[in-house]
Amino acid sequence: MKAIALFSGGLDSTLAIKLIIDQGIEVIAYNISTGFGATKDRQEHMQNMCRQVGAELKIIDIQNEFLQDVLFSPKHGYGKHFNPCIDCHGKMFAVAKRLMQEEDASFLISGEVLGQRPMSQNSDALKMVLNDANVDGLLLRPLSAKCLEPTIAEVKGWVDRDKLEGISGRNRERQLELVKKYNLTDYESPGGGCLLTDENFARKIRDFIAHDTFEVRDIAVIKYGRQLRLNDGAKLVIGRNKDDNAEIEKIENEKFIHIKTVGIPGPHSLISRDATLADKHLSAKLILTYCKSSADKSYELDYEGEKVISSPFENKDGFTKYFV
């Protein structure tokens, strides 16, 4: 007997997997990546949690499918920001159902808890997801199973319903009891692991789509660095730190060109390839303001072979209007 788990790396999905593995069932933990994971070292964390409970981790990329089918036209709308949570969950379960034959799995599990999230985990939302993904009866939610209708796995006796949980609501006392029981370590505190639930990130997406078509290759552009929109409409991204700079430098996107300071240390940056000369000069001043530079001196920046000479602003107070 084998099950596929929808695995975020969070505590709830980890506990859901453990409850099923403890009944002698093999679990494949699938992380379904939409491209909007919040941390760059997420995979290492997920692998650590899977090791602790004895599950195999696999990652599948659905970025194109997610953008095309979900992000900009969610049937059930958005949450507080740019998060189409119900449609997103439905898409993930539909993808997991497709994987069942490949993995020779008999049912699906998730770490959802009835009533824990007001939009995506209320009773109606949980039913909507089952219908949208056509997984009614196939999807078992071990943490709230005793609060929900029995699934095929329970009815057929593959899983002992009495050994599952009946958790509901936002109190996590029972989850913490299970943490102690299973000696889990390094688990995450509860919170959104998706950038689409973040107000600042939602604003960056709205700004981007107001000026351009958003594609998979653009996800990385708005995930890193300071995001600015210049006078003539160019987008500028300025690295915040060493890690940001490294991620921005790796971006290959024909819509943007890379900018490097010459002769002085500075942030790695991107600017729209079609930026006007005026926006390029403005971007140079902005970038130099984040360097150890002097307002009375001029410096050179390399715009993929094009040289721009500029000096920094005297202070940063005058250009907050450019930040997205």
C-alpha positions in Angstrom: 0.0 0.0 0.0 1.3 3.4 -1.0 0.1 7.0 -0.6 1.1 10.3 -2.1 1.3 13.3 0.3 1.0 16.9 -0.7 4.0 18.2 1.2 4.8 21.8 2.0 7.6 21.2 4.5 5.4 22.6 7.2 4.6 20.9 10.5 1.1 19.9 9.6 2.0 18.0 6.4 4.9 16.4 8.3 2.6 15.1 11.0 0.0 13.9 8.4 2.7 11.8 6.8 3.8 10.4 10.1 0.3 9.3 11.0 0.0 7.3 7.8 3.6 5.8 7.8 2.9 4.6 11.4 0.1 2.4 9.9 2.6 0.6 7.7 1.9 2.5 4.5 4.6 3.9 2.3 4.4 7.6 1.6 5.9 9.6 -1.2 6.0 13.3 -0.1 5.5 15.4 -3.2 6.3 19.1 -3.0 4.5 20.7 -5.9 6.4 23.9 -6.8 4.6 26.9 -8.2 7.7 29.0 -8.1 6.6 31.1 -5.2 8.2 29.3 -2.3 9.4 31.8 0.3 12.9 30.5 1.1 15.8 29.5 -1.1 16.9 26.7 1.2 13.5 25.1 1.3 14.5 21.9 -0.3 17.1 21.1 2.4 14.5 21.8 5.1 11.9 19.6 3.4 14.4 16.8 3.1 15.2 17.0 6.8 11.6 16.7 7.8 11.1 13.8 5.5 14.1 12.0 6.9 12.6 12.4 10.4 9.3 10.7 9.5 10.6 8.2 7.0 9.2 9.5 3.8 10.7 9.9 0.3 10.8 13.5 -1.0 10.1 14.3 -4.6 9.6 17.7 -6.2 7.6 18.5 -9.3 7.6 21.8 -11.0 4.2 23.2 -12.3 5.2 26.8 -12.7 3.9 27.1 -16.3 0.7 25.3 -15.5 0.1 27.4 -12.4 0.6 30.7 -14.2 -1.6 29.6 -17.1 -4.5 28.0 -15.2 -4.5 29.5 -11.7 -2.7 32.7 -10.8 -4.4 35.3 -13.0 -7.9 33.8 -13.3 -8.8 31.9 -10.1 -12.3 30.6 -10.2 -12.6 31.1 -6.4 -10.9 34.5 -6.3 -8.0 35.7 -4.1 -7.3 35.8 -0.4 -6.2 39.0 1.3 -3.5 39.6 -1.2 -2.6 37.8 -4.5 -3.1 34.3 -3.1 -5.6 32.1 -5.0 -5.4 29.5 -2.3 -8.5 27.4 -3.1 -7.7 27.2 -6.8 -4.0 26.5 -6.0 -4.9 23.6 -3.7 -7.3 22.2 -6.3 -4.6 22.4 -9.0 -2.1 20.6 -6.7 -4.5 17.8 -5.9 -5.3 17.4 -9.6 -1.6 17.1 -10.3 -1.2 14.6 -7.4 -4.0 12.5 -8.8 -2.2 12.3 -12.1 0.8 11.0 -10.3 -1.0 8.2 -8.6 -0.8 5.8 -11.6 2.9 6.6 -12.1 3.6 5.9 -8.4 1.1 3.0 -8.1 -0.4 4.8 -5.2 -3.9 4.1 -3.8 -4.8 7.4 -2.2 -3.7 11.0 -1.4 -3.1 12.7 1.9 -2.6 16.3 3.0 -1.8 18.2 6.1 -4.9 20.5 5.9 -6.7 21.2 9.2 -10.4 22.0 9.3 -10.9 25.6 10.2 -7.2 26.5 10.6 -7.2 29.0 7.7 -10.3 31.1 7.2 -10.3 31.1 3.4 -8.7 27.9 2.3 -9.5 25.4 5.1 -13.0 26.1 6.1 -15.5 23.3 5.5 -16.9 24.7 2.2 -13.4 25.3 0.8 -12.2 21.8 1.7 -15.2 20.4 -0.2 -14.6 22.8 -3.2 -11.1 21.5 -3.5 -12.3 17.9 -3.6 -14.8 18.7 -6.4 -12.4 20.9 -8.4 -9.7 18.2 -8.4 -12.1 15.3 -8.7 -10.4 13.6 -5.7 -13.5 13.1 -3.5 -12.9 9.9 -1.5 -9.3 9.7 -2.6 -8.0 12.6 -0.4 -7.5 11.8 3.3 -6.7 14.6 5.7 -5.2 12.7 8.7 -5.1 15.6 11.1 -8.8 16.3 10.8 -10.1 12.9 9.6 -12.5 12.3 12.5 -14.2 15.7 11.7 -14.7 14.8 8.1 -16.5 12.1 6.1 -14.6 8.8 5.9 -12.5 8.4 2.7 -12.0 5.3 0.6 -8.8 4.4 2.5 -10.7 4.4 5.7 -13.8 2.6 4.5 -11.8 -0.2 2.9 -9.7 -0.6 6.0 -6.3 0.4 4.5 -6.1 3.0 7.2 -7.4 2.7 10.8 -9.6 5.8 11.3 -9.3 5.4 15.1 -5.6 6.1 14.8 -6.1 9.4 13.0 -6.8 12.8 14.5 -9.8 15.1 14.9 -8.1 18.5 15.0 -10.0 21.6 14.1 -9.5 25.3 14.5 -6.4 27.4 14.9 -5.2 26.1 18.2 -2.1 24.0 17.7 -1.9 22.4 21.1 -2.5 18.9 19.7 0.1 19.3 16.9 2.7 20.3 19.6 1.8 17.2 21.6 2.5 15.1 18.5 5.8 16.8 18.0 6.9 15.6 21.4 5.5 12.2 20.8 7.5 11.8 17.6 10.5 13.7 18.7 10.4 16.1 15.7 13.1 18.8 15.6 13.8 21.9 13.4 10.1 22.2 12.4 8.8 25.5 11.2 6.6 27.9 13.2 3.1 28.2 11.7 2.9 30.8 9.0 2.6 31.4 5.3 5.2 29.7 3.2 3.9 31.2 0.0 5.1 34.6 -1.2 1.7 35.2 -2.8 0.2 35.7 0.8 2.7 38.5 1.4 1.4 42.0 1.0 4.7 43.4 -0.3 5.1 40.6 -2.9 1.6 41.0 -4.1 2.3 44.7 -4.7 5.3 43.8 -6.8 3.2 41.4 -9.0 0.5 44.0 -9.5 3.2 46.6 -10.6 4.8 44.1 -13.0 1.5 43.1 -14.7 0.6 46.8 -15.0 3.6 47.2 -17.4 4.3 43.8 -18.9 3.1 40.3 -19.4 4.1 38.1 -16.4 5.8 34.8 -17.4 7.6 32.0 -15.5 11.0 33.6 -16.2 9.8 36.8 -14.4 9.2 35.1 -11.1 12.9 35.3 -10.1 13.1 38.9 -11.1 10.5 40.0 -8.5 11.7 37.5 -5.8 15.0 39.3 -5.1 16.3 42.7 -4.5 14.8 46.2 -4.2 12.1 46.7 -6.8 11.8 50.1 -8.4 9.8 51.6 -11.3 11.5 54.5 -13.0 10.2 57.7 -14.6 9.9 56.4 -18.2 8.5 53.0 -17.1 11.7 50.9 -16.8 11.9 48.3 -14.0 15.0 48.4 -11.9 16.1 45.6 -9.4 19.0 46.4 -7.0 20.5 43.6 -4.9 20.2 44.1 -1.2 23.0 41.9 0.0 25.5 39.2 -1.0 22.8 36.5 -1.3 20.5 38.7 -3.3 23.4 39.7 -5.7 24.2 36.0 -6.3 20.6 35.2 -7.1 20.1 38.2 -9.4 23.4 37.5 -11.2 22.1 34.0 -12.1 18.9 35.4 -13.8 18.7 34.9 -17.5 15.8 36.8 -18.9 15.8 38.6 -22.3 13.5 41.3 -20.9 16.4 42.6 -18.7 20.0 43.5 -18.8 22.5 43.2 -16.0 24.3 46.2 -14.4 27.6 46.1 -12.6 29.6 48.8 -11.0 33.1 49.4 -12.3 36.0 50.1 -10.0 34.0 50.1 -6.7 32.0 47.3 -5.0 28.3 47.6 -5.6 25.0 45.7 -5.8 24.2 43.6 -8.8 21.3 45.0 -10.6 18.8 44.5 -13.5 17.0 47.0 -15.7 14.4 46.6 -18.5 16.2 46.0 -21.7 14.1 48.7 -23.4 14.9 51.4 -20.8 15.3 54.9 -22.1 18.7 56.6 -21.7 17.1 58.9 -19.1 16.0 55.8 -17.0 19.5 54.3 -17.4 21.1 57.4 -16.0 18.5 57.6 -13.2 19.2 53.9 -12.4 22.9 54.6 -12.3 22.4 57.3 -9.6 20.1 55.0 -7.6 22.6 52.1 -7.7 25.5 54.3 -6.8 23.6 55.6 -3.8 23.8 52.1 -2.4 27.6 52.0 -2.8 30.3 53.5 -0.7 30.5 56.5 -3.1 30.7 60.3 -2.8 28.1 62.6 -4.3 30.9 64.9 -5.7 32.5 62.1 -7.7 31.5 60.3 -10.9 31.6 56.5 -11.4 31.3 54.1 -14.2 28.6 51.3 -14.5 28.5 48.6 -17.1 25.1 47.9 -18.8 26.1 44.8 -20.6 28.8 46.6 -22.7 27.2 50.0 -22.6 29.1 52.5 -20.3 27.1 54.9 -18.1 28.9 57.6 -16.0 27.0 59.0 -13.1 27.2 60.1 -9.5 25.0 59.1 -6.5 22.3 61.0 -4.9 23.4 62.9 -1.8 20.9 61.0 0.3 18.2 58.3 -0.1 15.2 60.5 1.0 14.5 61.8 -2.4 13.8 58.6 -4.3 11.4 56.6 -2.2 8.8 57.3 -4.9 10.5 54.9 -7.2 10.0 51.9 -4.9 7.3 49.4 -5.8 
